[in-house]
Amino acid sequence: MRSQRILVALMATTLLVAGCSGRTGSGVEESAAPGGKAVTSDFGDLTGVCRSGTSTSSPAQGVSAQQIEVGVFTDMGFTKNPELVDVAKVFTSWCNDNGGINGRKVAFNVRDAKLLEVRQRMLEACREDFALVGGSAALDSLGVKDRLSCTLPEFPSQVSQVENTGSDLQVGSGASSARPYDTYTGMHQWLFKEAYPASAAAVGIIVADSPVVKSMADRYGESLPAEGATLIYNDLYPAAGVSDWTPYAQSIKAKGVKGLIFLGDFRSLAKLEDVLTSMDYKLDWVDVTSNAYTPAFLELARTSLATQNNFADLSGTVPLESADSAPAVQRAKELFARYAPDAKLTYNGLRSLVQWLLFAKAASSCGDNLTRSCVVEAARKETAWTAGGLQAPADMSTHTVPPKCFNVMKATAQGWTIADFEPDTGHFRCDVKPYVYTKDYGRPLTLADVGKSMSDVK
């Protein structure tokens, strides 16, 4: 899954520019499905995701006999990126067209944190929402204590900071470098042991000067040498970017870096690659992170794509380009075409959809007695969750089992293409043995940290 490294794009601009006035785009969103026959409620190999029924009780906050009210976190007031809200609109419209969840229609509140207002939005969610579904906030640690204090379950599209990653009442948060293992072991070992073995002796890291991403570089400083790489270059650049990337390119060339991990805004990476290419210096590979898996990076880096080898690890999520061979991805595109024809389905949108599907299936299994404890426990029974075929099987019952599968995309002048990483299980390669960190990089918060337990979750 995902992916939390999209945070870097937020940190690469001046943080305090974010608007800090009130709530925008919030409130319950009613599904407004287009006319015509409802689309079937099947999704990939999932059948009857949503369906009609007769619900009579109001067993939990945000749940009535008619409706389930959930929250969707986003930073779109800062990023201007509506991808998570688009998914919420698409999913709820489709689900409600098919009768909702056991007859209860699904409505959502947009919790726009605008980067810095995470706690304010979390307190609002604590007063109104049954659960948080399909969203994310870059500075998510700011709200986790309040979320646990009000026993609010979370089904996030991605997680960012260590205090929130794998925290209690969180289900299906996907891959994250804040976990106790290096989730990118598979791609990195493929790059410097198989695809470009000469690069193992000359790996470099360049990172935006922000606390979150610097902590990722610290982890790589432990894991990469243990996995067989020699780090010969490690540098910081201002998170807001630089006007001239020449000094950085010169250092990379002078040190003879062959493989580069770039932890920063992909716009800055594109500028760095242009300078390297103009200097006639070709890296064996660049780990651009899944943050760059967008059409925007292809456009920004177009003059260097033929020279530099750019790779993104999708952490076991089927790529958007595989719709012809992945019915679940095709289904996602069909739903967007029907319910949000002007919106763009993105990688993070797929991650969000994975979580909406998990929530819907779990909530449906609870029947009329839809409580928070029931939806969390039901979701955790999914020990090989694929979201109908959107991702490699993942165990939702625990946060401590490392992923076994990875898949890699390569940026080319013709678009994003599947790299030759030798998949052995459908779209994925599942022979990964992730490195487990030995140093202490912090831990997620628990219910016990706020004086609660599962018995308090109603």
Residue pairs with C-beta under 8 A, 6 or more apart in sequence:
1 158
1 172
1 173
1 174
1 175
1 315
1 316
1 317
1 351
1 354
1 391
1 394
2 157
2 158
2 174
2 175
2 176
2 290
2 314
2 315
2 317
2 347
2 348
2 351
3 158
3 174
3 175
3 176
3 290
3 314
3 315
3 317
3 347
3 348
3 351
4 136
4 158
4 159
4 160
4 165
4 174
4 175
4 176
4 177
4 178
5 177
5 216
5 263
5 289
5 290
5 291
6 138
6 158
6 290
6 291
6 348
7 138
7 160
7 212
7 213
8 208
8 210
8 212
8 213
8 263
8 264
8 265
8 289
8 291
9 79
9 265
9 266
9 291
10 75
10 78
10 79
10 115
10 138
11 138
11 208
11 210
11 212
11 213
11 239
11 265
12 208
12 239
12 240
12 241
12 264
12 265
12 267
12 268
13 239
13 240
13 265
14 240
15 115
15 116
16 116
17 78
18 77
18 78
18 114
18 115
18 116
19 77
19 78
19 114
20 114
20 116
20 117
23 112
23 120
23 121
23 124
24 77
24 112
24 114
25 76
25 77
25 85
25 110
25 112
26 109
26 110
26 111
26 112
26 124
27 109
27 110
28 69
28 107
28 108
28 109
29 88
29 89
29 92
29 107
29 108
29 109
29 110
30 107
31 89
31 92
31 93
31 95
31 96
31 97
31 105
31 106
31 107
32 93
33 93
33 94
33 96
33 97
33 339
34 338
34 339
38 97
38 98
39 94
39 97
39 98
39 334
39 335
39 338
40 98
41 47
41 48
41 49
41 50
41 51
41 94
41 95
41 98
41 99
42 48
42 49
43 49
43 328
43 331
43 357
43 387
43 388
44 327
44 328
44 331
44 386
44 387
44 388
44 389
44 390
45 327
45 328
45 386
45 388
45 389
46 357
46 361
46 387
46 388
49 95
49 98
49 357
49 360
49 361
49 364
49 388
50 94
50 95
50 96
50 98
50 99
50 100
50 101
50 106
50 360
50 364
51 98
51 99
51 100
51 101
51 102
51 364
52 98
52 99
52 100
52 102
52 103
53 99
53 102
53 103
53 104
54 102
54 103
54 368
55 65
55 66
55 102
55 103
55 104
55 368
55 370
56 65
56 368
57 65
57 368
57 369
58 64
58 65
59 368
59 369
59 370
59 371
60 130
60 370
60 371
60 372
60 458
61 128
61 129
61 130
62 68
62 69
62 70
62 128
62 129
62 130
62 131
63 69
63 104
63 130
63 370
63 371
64 104
65 104
66 104
66 105
67 104
67 105
67 106
67 107
68 100
68 101
68 104
68 105
68 106
68 107
68 130
68 363
68 370
69 107
69 108
69 109
69 128
69 129
69 130
70 106
70 107
70 108
70 109
70 129
70 130
70 131
70 132
70 133
70 359
71 108
71 109
71 111
71 121
71 124
71 125
71 128
71 129
71 131
71 132
71 133
71 135
72 84
72 85
72 88
72 108
72 109
72 110
72 111
72 132
72 133
72 134
72 135
73 84
73 111
73 113
73 118
73 121
73 125
73 132
73 135
73 136
73 137
73 140
73 156
74 82
74 84
74 85
74 110
74 111
74 112
74 113
74 135
74 136
74 137
75 81
75 112
75 113
75 114
75 115
75 136
75 137
75 138
76 82
76 84
76 85
76 112
77 112
77 113
77 114
77 115
78 113
78 114
78 115
78 116
79 115
82 343
83 343
83 344
83 346
83 348
83 349
83 352
84 134
84 135
84 136
84 157
84 348
84 349
84 352
85 110
86 336
86 340
86 343
86 344
86 345
86 349
87 134
87 157
87 349
87 352
87 353
87 356
88 108
88 110
88 133
88 134
88 135
88 352
88 356
89 339
89 340
89 343
90 335
90 336
90 339
90 340
90 343
91 106
91 134
91 335
91 353
91 356
91 357
91 360
92 106
92 107
92 108
93 339
94 335
94 338
94 339
95 101
95 106
95 360
96 105
96 106
100 106
101 360
101 363
101 364
101 370
102 363
102 364
102 367
102 368
102 370
104 370
106 360
108 133
109 124
109 125
109 128
109 129
111 121
111 122
111 124
111 125
111 132
111 135
112 121
113 120
113 121
113 137
113 138
113 139
113 143
115 137
115 138
115 139
116 139
118 137
118 139
118 140
118 142
118 143
119 142
119 143
119 146
121 137
121 143
122 142
122 143
122 146
122 147
122 152
123 146
125 132
125 147
125 152
126 146
126 147
126 149
126 150
126 152
129 152
130 153
130 370
130 372
131 152
131 153
131 154
131 155
131 359
131 372
131 375
132 147
132 152
132 153
132 154
132 155
132 156
133 155
133 355
133 356
133 359
134 155
134 156
134 157
134 352
134 353
134 355
134 356
134 359
135 156
135 157
135 352
136 156
136 157
136 158
136 159
136 160
136 348
137 143
137 160
138 160
139 160
139 161
140 156
140 159
140 160
140 161
140 164
141 160
141 161
141 162
141 163
141 164
143 164
144 163
144 164
144 167
144 444
144 445
145 445
145 449
145 450
147 154
147 167
147 169
148 167
148 168
148 169
148 445
148 446
148 447
148 449
148 450
148 452
149 450
149 452
151 169
151 372
151 447
151 452
151 456
151 457
151 458
152 169
152 372
153 169
153 170
153 171
153 372
153 375
153 376
153 457
154 167
154 169
154 170
154 171
154 173
155 170
155 171
155 172
155 355
155 356
155 358
155 359
155 379
156 170
156 172
156 173
156 355
157 174
157 348
157 351
157 352
157 354
157 355
158 173
158 174
158 176
158 348
158 351
159 165
159 166
159 170
159 173
159 174
159 176
159 178
160 176
160 178
160 212
161 178
161 212
162 178
162 215
162 441
162 442
162 443
162 444
163 442
163 443
163 444
163 445
164 170
164 444
164 445
165 173
165 176
165 178
165 179
165 399
165 444
166 173
166 176
166 178
166 179
166 399
166 400
166 444
167 444
167 445
167 446
168 444
168 445
168 446
168 447
169 372
169 376
169 447
169 457
170 399
170 444
171 358
171 362
171 376
171 379
171 380
171 396
172 354
172 355
172 358
172 379
172 382
172 385
172 394
172 396
173 399
174 315
174 351
174 354
174 394
175 183
175 315
175 316
175 403
176 183
177 183
177 184
177 216
177 219
178 215
178 441
178 442
178 444
179 399
179 402
180 400
180 436
180 437
181 402
181 434
181 435
181 436
181 437
182 188
182 219
182 220
182 223
182 227
182 434
182 435
182 436
182 437
183 315
183 402
183 403
183 434
184 287
184 313
184 315
184 406
185 223
185 227
185 432
185 433
185 434
185 435
186 313
186 405
186 406
186 429
186 431
186 432
186 434
187 287
187 311
187 313
187 406
187 408
187 421
188 224
188 227
188 229
188 261
188 287
189 227
189 228
190 406
190 408
190 421
190 422
190 429
191 199
191 259
191 284
191 285
191 287
191 311
192 199
192 200
192 203
192 228
192 229
192 259
193 200
193 228
194 422
195 285
195 420
195 421
196 258
196 259
196 284
196 285
198 258
198 284
199 258
199 259
199 284
199 285
200 228
200 229
200 230
200 259
201 230
201 232
201 258
202 230
202 232
202 255
202 256
202 257
202 258
202 259
203 224
203 229
203 230
203 231
203 232
203 233
203 257
203 258
203 259
203 260
203 261
204 231
204 232
204 233
204 234
204 235
204 252
204 255
204 257
204 259
204 260
204 261
205 217
205 220
205 221
205 231
205 233
205 234
205 235
205 260
205 261
205 263
206 233
206 234
206 235
206 236
206 237
206 248
206 252
206 260
206 261
206 262
206 263
206 264
206 272
207 213
207 214
207 216
207 217
207 234
207 235
207 236
207 237
207 263
207 264
208 214
208 236
208 237
208 238
208 239
208 263
208 264
208 265
208 268
209 236
209 237
209 238
209 239
210 239
213 263
213 264
214 236
215 441
216 263
217 234
217 263
218 441
219 437
219 441
220 231
220 261
221 231
221 234
222 437
222 438
222 439
223 435
223 437
224 231
225 231
226 435
227 435
229 259
232 255
232 256
232 257
233 251
233 252
233 255
233 257
233 260
235 248
235 251
237 248
237 264
237 268
239 264
239 265
241 265
241 267
241 268
241 271
242 248
242 268
245 268
245 271
245 272
245 274
245 275
246 275
248 272
248 275
249 272
249 275
249 276
249 279
249 281
250 279
252 260
252 276
252 281
252 283
253 276
253 279
253 281
257 283
258 283
258 284
258 285
259 283
259 284
259 285
259 286
259 287
260 283
260 285
260 286
260 287
261 286
261 287
262 269
262 272
262 286
262 287
262 288
262 289
263 289
265 291
266 288
266 289
266 291
266 292
266 294
266 296
266 297
266 300
266 301
267 300
269 286
269 288
269 292
269 297
269 301
270 297
270 300
270 301
270 304
273 286
273 301
273 304
273 307
273 308
273 310
274 301
274 303
274 304
276 282
276 283
276 304
276 308
277 303
277 304
277 307
277 308
282 307
282 308
283 308
283 309
284 309
285 309
285 310
285 311
286 308
286 309
286 310
286 311
287 311
287 312
287 313
288 297
288 310
288 311
288 312
288 411
289 312
289 313
290 312
290 313
290 314
290 315
290 347
292 310
292 312
292 411
293 312
293 314
293 319
293 347
293 409
293 416
294 346
294 347
295 415
297 310
297 411
298 305
298 411
298 415
298 416
301 308
301 310
301 411
302 413
305 411
305 412
305 413
306 412
306 413
309 410
310 410
310 411
311 408
311 409
311 410
311 411
311 419
312 408
312 409
312 410
312 411
312 416
313 406
313 407
313 408
314 347
314 406
314 407
314 408
314 409
315 403
315 406
315 407
316 391
316 392
316 394
316 403
316 405
316 406
316 407
316 428
317 347
317 350
317 351
317 354
317 390
317 391
317 392
317 407
318 326
318 328
318 329
318 350
318 389
318 390
318 391
318 407
318 427
319 329
319 347
319 407
319 409
319 416
319 418
319 427
320 329
320 333
320 345
320 346
320 347
320 350
320 416
321 409
321 415
321 416
321 417
321 418
322 329
322 418
322 427
323 329
323 330
323 333
324 330
325 427
326 389
326 390
326 427
327 389
328 386
328 387
328 388
328 389
328 390
329 350
329 389
329 390
331 388
332 345
332 349
332 350
332 353
332 390
333 345
336 343
336 345
350 390
353 387
353 390
354 385
354 387
354 390
354 391
357 387
357 388
357 390
358 379
358 382
358 385
358 387
358 396
359 375
359 379
361 378
361 379
361 382
362 375
362 376
362 378
362 379
362 382
363 370
363 375
363 378
365 374
365 378
366 374
366 375
366 378
371 458
372 457
372 458
373 454
373 457
373 458
376 457
379 396
380 396
380 397
381 396
381 397
382 395
382 396
382 397
383 395
383 396
383 397
384 393
384 394
384 395
385 391
385 393
385 394
385 395
385 396
386 392
386 393
386 394
392 403
392 404
392 405
392 407
392 425
392 426
392 427
392 428
392 430
393 405
394 403
395 401
399 444
402 432
402 434
402 436
403 432
403 434
404 430
404 431
404 432
405 425
405 428
405 429
405 430
405 432
406 421
406 428
406 429
406 432
407 418
407 421
407 423
407 427
407 428
407 429
408 418
408 419
408 421
409 416
409 417
409 418
409 419
410 416
410 417
410 418
410 419
418 427
421 429
422 429
423 429
424 430
424 431
447 453
447 454
447 456
447 457
